Amino acid sequence: MDRLVSVLLLLGVLVVVVGCKGDERQPITVASGRVTVTNMTDTGWTDVEVWLNDHYRVQVRELTAGQRLDVPIGVFIAGFGQRFDAKKQVPFGVEVDARGADGKPVRLIWGKGRRR
């Protein structure tokens, strides 16, 4: 009986520990053929550019506080109009550049980011 009580107590502690885990969302995720950028700050961003693999880009005028931008990977376009082709390339880096509400630059990087 003591062993059963100990096991149940241990299970209860594990449930509490797992249930109290913090928010593990990431500001940038790449999965299932999509790039997702989440503004996890308390202020909005303007002039948002999301760069994929150095030279493919998507632009958004504004990303408000808490807002999520979900972009299919085939929407990213290079300077001469080529679209990102997931059959020929693998995402290795995403960089987000924006301007915060205070006018200061915002930069987020997933993977290798952009070469300059």
N, C-alpha and C positions, 0 to 999 in steps of 0.2 A: 504493500500500500504506500509506503514512504517513497518507493521508487516511482510509482505512478504520479504522485504529487510533485516530485522533483521534475519529472519529464514535462508535466503540464505547466509547471511554473516556468521552465526554460522556454517552452513554446510560447507562452504568454509574453515573456520578455522579448523574444525574437519578433513577434508580431508588432509590438510597440516600437522596437528599434527600426524595423523596416517601414512601418507606417509613418514614422517621424522623419524620414529622410527628407533632405532639402530639395528645392526645385532644381532639377538637373537639366533643364532645357538649355540648349546652346544657342547663341545668337546667329550662328551659321550652321546649316546642315545640308549635306548633299546625300540624297538617297532616292531610290526609285525614279531615276531620270528627272529629278527636280532639284533646284537650289532654293532653299528657304532661308530668308533673312528675317530675323525678329528684332525690332527695336525694343530692347529690354531696359531702356532708360526711362526717366520721368519726363523727358522733353522730346519734342519732335525734331526730325532731321529734314533738311531740304537738299536739293541738288544731289540726289543719291545715285551713285554709279556702282554697279555690281560687275566686277571683272572676273571672268572665268579663264583659267589657263593663259594668263598673260595678255591676250589680245581679243577675247570675245567679251562683249559688254551689253548690259541692259541698263537703261536709265529710267529713273522715276523722279518726278518732281518733288514728292514729299512722302515721308514715312512717319506717321504720328507715333507718339509714345505708346508702346505696347502693340503696335500694329505689326502684322506679319506679311511679308512679301513672298509669294510662292511662284517661282518661275520655272516652267518646263525647260529642260536643258537645250532643246532644239531652238529656242527663241533667242539665245545669245548670238550676236552677230559681230563679225570682225569688221575692220575698217573698210574693206572692199566688198562687203556684202555677203561674205561666206558665213553660213550658219554652222554652229557647232554640231558635229556629226558623232553621236555617241557610239556608232558602229566602228568608227575609225580612231576615236580618241577616248581617253579616260580622264575624268576631272582630277587634276592634281593640286589645284589651288584656286581659292576664291578670295578676292579682296573687295571690301566694301569701303568706298570713300563717300563722305557726305559732309554737310555743314550742320553743326548743332545749333540750337536756338540762340546760344550766346555768340554765334558767329565763328566759333572755333572748329577746326577740322575734326571729323570723326573717322577713325580707320579701324576696321575689323579684318582679321585674317584667319582663313581656314586653310590648312595645308601649307603649301609653299608661298602663297601670295603671288604678287606680280613682280617680274623683273623690270627694272627701270633703266 
